């Protein structure tokens, strides 16, 4: 009888930040948000978090960037890989994920772990890094950028006016918690080819005032101080979009909704300030 030797598990897979990425990507896939190789996540790590698991001086390879990000010099990130399926992250994290350190000059990243077989970081890395830079200026506790193909938000971009104010108001009025979770509202870009510096620049510009940016007919970009924060933000908007789509598919249509005054009452009750240009 042939005995199959079980490969020893890489200790870093037990690291909390790797486990979080494995869980989040699995949940995103199970929710139907990330078909095939759709979606990407980047998570800003602190040096003390990776120190027990990695030697920062042991560089596997250096990957050039097409855009400089000197603002992120010497910062560490765990990111999803280009062309990787979210459904496979949980069983092959070392293949689907990678830990990067931005070089001193910001022109490349050093791969410290993962992305085996010469795999590359997500093709949306420009958009992620630009959005990280933008959000860190607003929130020093910012850590996560999450891009996903939320089904109902995409559907809503086909049936709803693509105006940030009206789109936000509709989401706010679908679920009571929406104005509390994202009082600044959502931003909406015009349709653009994904993976380009242009869409990254435009997304980052909107991230200066919003944590949710919708790419029509494609998906959503969300920012947060943790994996749970970013996931929950997107999840809330997606639930509201689902309610909207369900209501609008009903023969009688919408008969009532949360009023503007009720939105103001909610904001006051939970101590948040809704975007004054949206309310």
LINVENUR-V967949 format. One record per run of one state. SS is the DSSP state (~ for helix, > for strand, _ for the rest). FROM is the first residue (numbers start at 0). TO is the last residue. If there is no record, write none. Layout:
SS	FROM	TO
SS	FROM	TO
This chain:
_	0	9
~	10	13
_	14	14
~	15	29
_	30	38
>	39	44
_	45	45
~	46	50
_	51	59
>	60	63
_	64	68
~	69	71
_	72	74
>	75	80
_	81	84
~	85	88
_	89	91
~	92	95
>	96	101
_	102	106
>	107	113
_	114	119
>	120	120
_	121	123
~	124	137
_	138	142
>	143	147
_	148	149
~	150	158
_	159	162
~	163	173
_	174	176
~	177	180
_	181	185
>	186	188
_	189	195
~	196	206
_	207	210
>	211	214
_	215	217
>	218	223
_	224	225
~	226	248
_	249	258
~	259	269
_	270	278
